[in-house]
Amino acid sequence: MEPAPTIHRNIREICAEEEKVLASRSMAARIGDLIATQAGKMWFIMAHVAWFAIWIVLNLTINGKFDPFPFSLLTMIVSLESIFLSLFILMSQNRSSAQADQRNHLDLQINLLSEDENTKMILMLQALCKHHQLSIADDPEIAALAQRTNVRDVVEDLKKHLPGTESTPTVGGS
């Protein structure tokens, strides 16, 4: 079964937005993302295994021994690399987290809009059912669904009932 044209449109819009966000990154962010991405790949691990093995073998077998056991120079180089690699990964994660926060806010806005639209549709359907004197028009569950959802009430109710959410801030920071 072929997906609906709206699905293709939505995919194109999402991809265009992603491309725009990626293109708007600073050069430092692009470099940080590239380093963080490459550091998580097998070739990076294998290159380090080879580098460490060669370093250790050379320093245990050659006469000049530029870094004798316990390999203080190697330890310093690896420590510096770890510091910088951690910073690049944190920078990339911070950017990704900010982007995820923006997506979550967009999701929330769309969900709230959908909630309002659905409430209006229920009200219209309820009016049609009343006009045609259908008994479902007086269903108390439909009457409850036709009420606008108060987001703050939902958040407060969740805080009271979900485990571990006692100190979660409410919508709007209050």
Helices and strands as residue ranges (DSSP letters): H 5-23, H 27-39, H 42-61, H 72-131, G 135-138, H 140-145, H 151-161, G 171-173
